[in-house]
């Protein structure tokens, strides 16, 4: 099986995207190499990786996102691998609009499960930004639990207009 690997950058870091059959199966910050390798080895045994330029439609979406159209990534076709429960949680993340946040408890209530279970599934989200787990925050408004790092979560939320910079 051949997977396609490409990269793009945001001010908060470089992203590695892995595609299989024209679907993004992984979108992760490039400095998280162990996480990328573990995911690929778990779900795509005996895979070859071919480096390619960023496909035009994905490049256009990231250009729009960087330019302030913060909902531009929502239409990128993705197919993350995970358990049925994780899939349910990740799909529900897509319902949180850009510029908005939900607490873990509110999001868990929406999914119909506990906040810890949601937090665990969010922590395993292999498609950051496209499945926006960064939009889930602590009940007190604190930035907690982002596998990519809280500095990145803060940048993403500020960029999307969900945080007021003067309060940080």
N, C-alpha and C positions, 0 to 999 in steps of 0.2 A: 504494500500500500504506500502510495506517495502522498505526502502532505506538503503543502506549500507554506513557506515561511516568509513573512514580510514584516516591515517595521514602519512605524511612524512616531512622531514626537509631539509632545505637549510641553508647555512650560514646566510642568511638574515631573517630567521624565519621559524616557523612550518606552514605547510599547512594542511588544512582539505579538504579532497575530499569526495564528496557524489556521489554514483553511483546508478543508476536505470536501471535495465535490462542490465547490463554490459557496460553502457555508463556513463561517468563522466558528471554529471549535475551541479556540483559546484566544484570549486577549488579555495579556498580562504585562506588567512592567518588566522590562528587559533585565533589570538587575536581580530579578527573582528567578535565577536560573535553576535552582534546585526544584522549586515548585513547578516550573515549566517541564523539566525533565521527568519528574515523578508523574505528572498528569499524562504526558505522552506515553510513558512506559506502561501506565496502568490501563489506558483506554485504547491505545494504538500500538499493540505489540508488533514487532517486525516491520516497523515503518521506516521509510526513507524520507528525508526532508530535502526539498528543493527550494533554494532561495529565489524569490521572484520580486519584481517591483510591486509596489502597492497597487492593487487593481483600481481602475479609474473611479468606479462608483464608491469604493471605500475611501479613497483619497479625497474625493469631493465631499463626502460626509464629514471627515475629520477637518478638512479646510473650513467647512461651514461651522463646525463646532468651535474651532479655534477663533473664528471670526465673530462669535457671539450667538449663533443660531444653535442654542444649547440642546434642542431636541433633535438635532440632525442625525444623531447616531441610532435613533430608535428604529429606523427602517433597514439597518444592515442585517442581512439574513444570517442567523446564528443557530447552532445546534450543539450546545454544551452537553457533555457526557456526565452523568451522575445518577443517583438513585431516583426512583419515582418521587419521593418526598422532596429531594433537592430540586428536581425539575419543577415541582409545584411552586416552591418558594421562589426560585429564580424567575419563573414566568410572572409571578405576582409582583416582583420588583419592577417590571416594565410598566406597571400601572401607576407608579409614583412619578408624577410629572416633574420635568426639569424645573428647578427653582423652588421646589417643595421638599420637605423632609417629613418622615414619620418616625416616631419612637419605636424601639424594638417591640414594646408591648402593644402599641396600636397596630403595627404591622403584623405581629403574631396573631392578634385577634382577627385581623382581616383574613389571614391564611387559615385560621382555625386551629392553632397550636400554641405551644408555649414560647416565650421569648428566648429561652436558652436554645431550643431546637432551631429557631429561626436564625439566631446568632451563629450557630454551628454551620448551618447550610450556607449562610452568607459568607462565612469564612472560607468556604470551599468553592465559592463562585469562580469558575474559570474564565468568565467573560466580563471582566470589570468594564465599566462604562456602558457597554451595550446592555447589560443587565445591572442597573445602577444601584448596587449594594451600598455605595457611599451615601445614598440618600436616607439611610436608616441610622438614627442617632439615639443617644441616651435619653431617657425620660425627662431628665433635667436640662436637655438641650446640649449636653456635652458630646464632643466628638470621640466616640469610643469604637473599638472593634473594627478597624479597617486593615485587612491583610496587606495592602499596599503601603501602609504607613499613614499616620494621622496628619502629617504635613501635606501629603497628597490629597487626602480626604478634604482637608481645609481648603486647599487650592480649588479642587473640583467644585465644592459647594459655593465658594465665593464666585467662581467663574459663572456658575449657573444662577447666581443671584439669590441663593438660599441663605447666605450669611451676610450680616451687615459688618463690613470690615472694621468700623470704629468700635465695635463691641468685642473684638478679638484681642 
